[in-house]
Amino acid sequence: MTTDYHAMWQELGLNMPQHDTLMAALPAIFGNVYLGQPQRPQGMGYYDFVVSEIHGLRVKELVDHKAKGGKVFGNFCVYVPEEVILAAGGVAVGLCGGADFSVPVAEQLLPRNTCALIKSAVGFKLGGTCPYFQVSDLIVGETTCDGKKKTWEILDEYVPTYVMDLPNSRTEADRALWIGELKRFVDKVEAVTGNRVTTESLGDAVQLVNRKRAALQRLFDLRKARPSPISGLDALLPVQISFYDDPVRFTQKLDELCNELEERVRAGRGVAPASARRILYSGTPMPIPFWTIASLIEATGAVLVAEESCTGTRLLAGGQTAMPGGGLAAQLAALANRQLQTNCACFTPNDGRTDDILRMVDEYQADGVIHFSLSFCAPYNLEAVRVRQALQKAGVPVLVLDGDYSEEQAGQLKTRIEAFVETL
């Protein structure tokens, strides 16, 4: 029996007519994209359930957490340290974005020539259609692009927003700056939660997040097999949900899925023939419910084998966070060292990102790379120039695209993706 969450949504102050419209549309969109896929692993049933309850059960858990005195921190970026939030007894959740539904609301305030991710996220808040915005005690932003920098100033007028100042490079001076930002963030989290971040609590949080990261790494390693044991669409879903779900439950369920995928690999079973073209995605992240690129790629008969993005391997950059002795300062330095290995397009120089893409082409046996940037996303659109040059020099077929979340854009992308896969 489906639970009715309308009373909870009303208490959170959602715009009920608009939210009901969104909730009515999402099941059909998800069903059309996901549920007709052949050879789906049984373990995907959990993630299908999570999507069906995406504004329900998880939000109820967060409301219950707040009722007990806990705090919720909404965020958009892998550079916001979940470990620090957990160490203070808080919960970190990803915020709504990735849908064209909320963009018209944002365009009443923001310039139209702003990237779709920013407009989508702000529109969800202004339109009152994202319960994760409503349940958050603090929004944590970061300076990964100029658009976000200025957006946080605007968003702060509607919801308390804190900004972490990410350096533009990764010299020793920049590393010291980021360690200072982590220390400043610890102070802010302690002030919001009323709890101390201790050596012991941060150590426990690091171990918890390390286990989650290890499960995600296991998923990506299994995707290197030929034939691929899971579609790119299905593999994308756990990564997207990792930003929302309870970390202990998420890790358990993902390990169960990976156990099933290991059995498939041993048996030589795949979701497509071993001869299917293998595509590597590179570019801007793909938050729920932006499944367009993955869906278009696999509709051609190709398999999406990995994503070089923040909803992909960039989320796992640096491996496990070290567990040093020496107190809280040493722990924060170790956390900074791991985070600064994430090759965000905001950094200059950023040769590590092109090195990552070339390495992934070999490791995942990719036949070609599709690089997608959101329109008006200057860092990724400009960095696509060097990505294309590096891949062409290495003799790797590459298609560079840009677009937004609209259905109209999807039609144009479909034509170009089909033509690219045919050339392979």
Secondary structure as UniProt FT lines:
FT   HELIX           6..11
FT   TURN            12..13
FT   HELIX           16..30
FT   HELIX           31..35
FT   TURN            38..39
FT   TURN            42..43
FT   HELIX           44..52
FT   TURN            53..56
FT   HELIX           57..67
FT   TURN            68..69
FT   STRAND          72..75
FT   TURN            78..79
FT   HELIX           82..87
FT   TURN            88..89
FT   STRAND          91..94
FT   HELIX           100..102
FT   HELIX           103..106
FT   TURN            107..109
FT   HELIX           116..126
FT   TURN            127..128
FT   HELIX           131..135
FT   STRAND          138..142
FT   HELIX           146..155
FT   TURN            156..158
FT   STRAND          161..164
FT   HELIX           172..193
FT   HELIX           199..222
FT   TURN            223..224
FT   HELIX           232..241
FT   TURN            242..244
FT   HELIX           247..267
FT   TURN            274..275
FT   STRAND          278..283
FT   TURN            288..289
FT   HELIX           292..299
FT   TURN            300..301
FT   STRAND          303..308
FT   TURN            310..312
FT   HELIX           313..316
FT   TURN            317..318
FT   HELIX           328..339
FT   TURN            340..341
FT   TURN            345..346
FT   HELIX           351..363
FT   TURN            364..365
FT   STRAND          368..374
FT   TURN            375..376
FT   HELIX           378..393
FT   TURN            394..395
FT   STRAND          398..403
FT   HELIX           407..423
//
